Amino acid sequence: MKDEKVILKLLNLTKSFDGQVVLKDVSFEVKEGDVIAVLGASGAGKTTLLRCINNLITPDRGEVFFKGSQVQRTKHSIRAFRSRVGFVFQRFNLISHLKIID
């Protein structure tokens, strides 16, 4: 069996809004070739998780690693990460000021 390469790794991602914890110490790995779906009840934090991974919102704590390197929360690092990782959100209008081509 071939060695599976970790593409995305989350360590202890946490996010709260107005004192309400939405994500608490979320950790997981995505390996090369994996197809991932995030499922859960309405309000469970699925969109918040994706938005934190993609730095559309800043997590309160935790780390995101892409291909072994930590994604820094600088404009340059975030842009580089986004240029290599894509997300499909359930609602197309989460970023309402942009078109798909943008």
Backbone as CSV, one residue per row, in Angstrom:
resi,resn,N_x,N_y,N_z,CA_x,CA_y,CA_z,C_x,C_y,C_z
1,MET,0.839,-1.182,0.000,0.000,0.000,0.000,0.884,1.245,0.000
2,LYS,0.519,2.217,-0.834,1.318,3.437,-0.959,1.135,4.334,0.260
3,ASP,2.187,5.101,0.554,2.144,6.069,1.650,1.124,7.155,1.339
4,GLU,0.209,7.424,2.256,-0.787,8.465,2.047,-0.258,9.796,2.555
5,LYS,-0.277,10.790,1.674,0.242,12.107,1.989,-0.871,12.973,2.581
6,VAL,-0.590,13.627,3.721,-1.552,14.527,4.349,-1.504,15.858,3.606
7,ILE,-2.666,16.265,3.083,-2.773,17.515,2.331,-3.212,18.658,3.248
8,LEU,-4.208,18.389,4.090,-4.768,19.405,4.979,-4.854,18.827,6.386
9,LYS,-4.419,19.616,7.353,-4.469,19.178,8.745,-4.949,20.338,9.605
10,LEU,-5.916,20.058,10.460,-6.413,21.038,11.420,-6.066,20.563,12.815
11,LEU,-5.607,21.484,13.645,-5.282,21.166,15.033,-6.002,22.136,15.959
12,ASN,-6.944,21.612,16.735,-7.619,22.352,17.802,-8.260,23.661,17.350
13,LEU,-8.902,23.653,16.193,-9.575,24.846,15.691,-10.774,25.162,16.576
14,THR,-10.834,26.403,17.051,-11.890,26.845,17.957,-12.406,28.203,17.501
15,LYS,-13.731,28.373,17.535,-14.335,29.654,17.171,-15.596,29.865,17.987
16,SER,-15.740,31.089,18.526,-16.923,31.484,19.291,-17.481,32.772,18.715
17,PHE,-18.783,32.958,18.877,-19.453,34.201,18.522,-20.261,34.648,19.730
18,ASP,-19.977,35.841,20.240,-20.702,36.395,21.390,-20.796,35.399,22.555
19,GLY,-19.692,34.733,22.858,-19.646,33.800,23.971,-20.195,32.412,23.662
20,GLN,-20.778,32.212,22.488,-21.314,30.904,22.089,-20.245,30.147,21.312
21,VAL,-19.777,29.022,21.863,-18.752,28.228,21.193,-19.397,27.473,20.030
22,VAL,-18.889,27.720,18.827,-19.415,27.076,17.626,-18.526,25.896,17.227
23,LEU,-17.218,26.079,17.325,-16.246,25.021,17.066,-15.353,24.896,18.294
24,LYS,-15.146,23.684,18.748,-14.309,23.488,19.940,-13.272,22.405,19.663
25,ASP,-12.017,22.827,19.555,-10.881,21.923,19.384,-11.077,20.913,18.251
26,VAL,-11.476,21.401,17.089,-11.681,20.527,15.929,-10.329,20.181,15.318
27,SER,-10.061,18.895,15.186,-8.816,18.416,14.592,-9.131,17.274,13.639
28,PHE,-8.519,17.308,12.464,-8.621,16.188,11.527,-7.591,16.364,10.426
29,GLU,-7.409,15.310,9.632,-6.492,15.319,8.498,-7.243,14.908,7.250
30,VAL,-6.837,15.491,6.126,-7.337,15.089,4.821,-6.128,14.606,4.031
31,LYS,-6.199,13.366,3.564,-5.077,12.779,2.829,-5.311,12.881,1.331
32,GLU,-4.224,12.831,0.600,-4.290,12.885,-0.861,-5.277,11.848,-1.381
33,GLY,-6.187,12.276,-2.244,-7.188,11.382,-2.821,-8.485,11.308,-2.049
34,ASP,-8.516,11.848,-0.830,-9.749,11.841,-0.039,-10.778,12.777,-0.663
35,VAL,-12.031,12.377,-0.554,-13.150,13.239,-0.908,-13.908,13.471,0.391
36,ILE,-14.065,14.725,0.792,-14.615,15.067,2.097,-15.958,15.766,1.954
37,ALA,-16.898,15.377,2.796,-18.175,16.083,2.923,-18.352,16.423,4.392
38,VAL,-18.790,17.632,4.669,-19.040,18.053,6.046,-20.550,18.026,6.245
39,LEU,-21.012,17.161,7.134,-22.437,16.960,7.370,-22.789,17.287,8.806
40,GLY,-24.011,17.728,9.021,-24.479,17.990,10.372,-25.754,18.796,10.346
41,ALA,-26.349,18.891,11.485,-27.606,19.636,11.627,-27.380,21.124,11.378
42,SER,-28.446,21.814,11.067,-28.393,23.257,10.897,-27.860,23.892,12.185
43,GLY,-26.884,24.777,12.039,-26.303,25.445,13.207,-25.191,24.676,13.884
44,ALA,-24.785,23.548,13.308,-23.749,22.718,13.933,-22.335,23.262,13.732
45,GLY,-22.164,24.241,12.831,-20.845,24.838,12.642,-20.146,24.455,11.346
46,LYS,-20.857,23.836,10.421,-20.240,23.399,9.161,-19.664,24.573,8.366
47,THR,-20.478,25.584,8.146,-20.018,26.742,7.384,-18.931,27.490,8.143
48,THR,-19.060,27.606,9.442,-18.032,28.262,10.256,-16.709,27.526,10.119
49,LEU,-16.743,26.206,10.118,-15.525,25.412,9.942,-14.860,25.740,8.609
50,LEU,-15.633,25.704,7.528,-15.064,25.989,6.209,-14.551,27.422,6.116
51,ARG,-15.280,28.346,6.685,-14.852,29.749,6.654,-13.565,29.953,7.466
52,CYS,-13.406,29.231,8.573,-12.168,29.315,9.362,-10.989,28.697,8.602
53,ILE,-11.216,27.563,7.964,-10.140,26.914,7.204,-9.644,27.849,6.114
54,ASN,-10.573,28.503,5.429,-10.233,29.350,4.297,-9.930,30.796,4.710
55,ASN,-9.903,31.060,6.014,-9.601,32.381,6.566,-10.558,33.465,6.094
56,LEU,-11.812,33.089,5.873,-12.844,34.091,5.633,-13.265,34.702,6.959
57,ILE,-13.110,33.939,8.034,-13.210,34.442,9.404,-12.008,33.888,10.162
58,THR,-11.568,34.595,11.167,-10.381,34.186,11.920,-10.790,33.316,13.101
59,PRO,-10.241,32.103,13.183,-10.533,31.275,14.352,-9.954,31.909,15.615
60,ASP,-10.557,31.600,16.756,-10.046,32.107,18.031,-8.705,31.471,18.376
61,ARG,-8.576,30.197,18.012,-7.290,29.510,18.189,-7.268,28.277,17.317
62,GLY,-6.106,27.690,17.205,-5.928,26.497,16.395,-5.066,26.776,15.187
63,GLU,-4.642,25.713,14.548,-3.732,25.796,13.413,-4.321,25.086,12.203
64,VAL,-3.992,25.610,11.022,-4.320,24.975,9.755,-3.002,24.740,9.025
65,PHE,-2.787,23.497,8.577,-1.576,23.147,7.837,-1.978,22.682,6.444
66,PHE,-1.244,23.139,5.444,-1.471,22.721,4.072,-0.168,22.150,3.537
67,LYS,-0.202,20.881,3.172,0.978,20.168,2.679,2.170,20.324,3.620
68,GLY,1.903,20.215,4.913,2.952,20.217,5.920,3.373,21.579,6.447
69,SER,2.907,22.659,5.816,3.282,24.002,6.265,2.082,24.697,6.893
70,GLN,2.327,25.354,8.015,1.252,26.087,8.673,0.822,27.264,7.807
71,VAL,-0.493,27.425,7.647,-1.028,28.566,6.906,-1.027,29.753,7.855
72,GLN,-0.163,30.698,7.573,-0.081,31.901,8.393,-1.262,32.801,8.076
73,ARG,-1.629,33.653,8.973,-2.775,34.531,8.762,-2.341,35.904,8.258
74,THR,-1.443,35.870,7.273,-1.044,37.097,6.591,-1.754,37.127,5.234
75,LYS,-1.924,38.309,4.694,-2.620,38.445,3.407,-1.957,37.584,2.325
76,HIS,-0.634,37.606,2.253,0.093,36.845,1.236,-0.106,35.336,1.414
77,SER,0.032,34.854,2.640,-0.106,33.421,2.912,-1.528,32.931,2.642
78,ILE,-2.511,33.732,3.025,-3.910,33.362,2.798,-4.205,33.303,1.303
79,ARG,-3.720,34.268,0.552,-3.930,34.268,-0.908,-3.279,33.052,-1.552
80,ALA,-2.074,32.727,-1.128,-1.380,31.564,-1.683,-2.159,30.277,-1.380
81,PHE,-2.653,30.153,-0.169,-3.446,28.989,0.230,-4.719,28.905,-0.610
82,ARG,-5.447,30.008,-0.720,-6.708,30.020,-1.471,-6.509,29.728,-2.952
83,SER,-5.345,30.059,-3.478,-5.093,29.787,-4.897,-4.911,28.296,-5.167
84,ARG,-4.714,27.507,-4.118,-4.468,26.070,-4.276,-5.564,25.191,-3.695
85,VAL,-6.516,25.799,-2.965,-7.569,25.028,-2.297,-8.914,25.637,-2.653
86,GLY,-9.867,24.799,-3.025,-11.199,25.292,-3.352,-12.258,24.678,-2.450
87,PHE,-13.306,25.418,-2.210,-14.431,24.962,-1.405,-15.708,25.172,-2.186
88,VAL,-16.664,24.287,-2.014,-17.993,24.475,-2.577,-18.947,24.613,-1.401
89,PHE,-19.492,25.820,-1.229,-20.405,26.078,-0.133,-21.825,25.721,-0.540
90,GLN,-22.632,25.369,0.429,-24.025,25.019,0.177,-24.782,26.210,-0.404
91,ARG,-24.532,27.378,0.127,-25.190,28.593,-0.364,-24.188,29.366,-1.212
92,PHE,-24.563,29.594,-2.438,-23.661,30.249,-3.380,-23.392,31.699,-3.028
93,ASN,-24.230,32.318,-2.213,-24.113,33.754,-1.967,-23.389,34.096,-0.667
94,LEU,-22.560,33.210,-0.157,-21.812,33.516,1.064,-20.814,34.648,0.844
95,ILE,-20.370,34.803,-0.389,-19.477,35.900,-0.739,-20.215,36.666,-1.837
96,SER,-21.214,37.406,-1.450,-22.176,37.985,-2.387,-21.601,39.065,-3.301
97,HIS,-20.482,39.665,-2.931,-19.917,40.729,-3.762,-19.041,40.206,-4.895
98,LEU,-18.834,38.879,-4.992,-17.995,38.304,-6.034,-18.810,37.417,-6.971
99,LYS,-18.314,37.297,-8.189,-18.860,36.335,-9.141,-17.964,35.111,-9.140
100,ILE,-18.417,33.983,-9.660,-17.658,32.753,-9.644,-16.287,32.927,-10.313
101,ILE,-16.224,33.712,-11.346,-14.967,33.936,-12.060,-13.955,34.682,-11.192
102,ASP,-14.438,35.509,-10.250,-13.558,36.263,-9.366,-12.944,35.362,-8.321
